[in-house]
């Protein structure tokens, strides 16, 4: 039970932090670029993980990715959003594409095959599915 409370607390903290980052970016950077659907569809050809340096949930996900050696099983493009305005703008566009309000989107955030996954449990479930599909292809 305590583990669930910690995970929920971490996720809520991450959501609040990312909301603050986006609010600050909107105030500081009114010229962020919204990507077109065709540009986003090009991104969808990859598995992209958006994260933030200092994000507790992202650090938790990073540890699990290392433990499970996920990077050696599938290709993941990783994009830091706190320090990189282009990545932050890209995440805003991708979240809108998925019907998620950019003002409330959280990290870690995975964009894969045109679908969005937010939070450690959903991101890990998608990565596990992707790994199992890769293994099925190898076995065939």
Residue pairs with C-beta under 8 A, 6 or more apart in sequence:
7 120
7 121
10 56
10 57
10 60
10 120
11 57
11 106
11 119
11 120
13 56
13 57
14 52
14 55
14 56
14 57
14 58
14 106
14 107
14 108
14 119
15 104
15 106
17 52
17 55
18 52
18 55
18 81
18 105
18 106
18 107
19 103
19 104
21 52
21 81
21 82
21 88
22 88
22 92
22 102
22 103
22 105
23 103
25 32
25 85
25 88
25 89
26 32
29 85
29 89
32 85
32 88
32 89
32 92
33 89
33 93
34 89
34 92
34 93
34 96
35 43
35 89
35 90
35 93
35 94
35 97
37 97
39 93
40 93
40 94
40 97
40 114
41 114
43 90
43 94
43 111
44 111
44 112
44 113
44 114
46 75
46 77
47 74
47 75
47 76
47 77
47 110
47 111
47 112
47 127
47 130
48 76
48 77
48 78
48 79
48 94
48 110
48 111
48 112
49 76
49 77
49 78
49 79
49 108
49 109
49 110
49 123
50 79
50 81
50 87
50 90
50 91
50 94
50 107
50 108
50 109
50 110
50 111
51 58
51 61
51 62
51 78
51 79
51 80
51 81
51 107
51 108
51 109
52 58
52 80
52 81
52 82
52 107
53 80
53 82
53 83
54 82
55 82
55 107
55 108
57 106
57 107
57 108
57 119
57 120
58 107
58 108
60 120
61 108
61 120
61 123
61 124
64 70
64 120
64 124
65 71
65 76
65 127
70 76
70 127
70 131
73 131
73 134
74 127
74 130
74 131
74 134
76 127
79 87
79 90
79 91
80 87
81 87
81 88
81 91
81 107
82 88
91 102
91 105
91 107
91 109
92 102
92 105
94 109
94 111
94 116
95 101
95 102
95 105
95 109
95 116
96 102
97 114
97 116
98 111
98 115
98 116
100 116
100 118
105 118
106 118
106 119
107 118
108 118
108 119
108 120
108 123
109 116
109 117
109 118
109 123
110 116
110 117
110 118
110 122
110 123
110 126
110 127
111 117
112 126
112 130
115 126
117 123
117 125
117 126
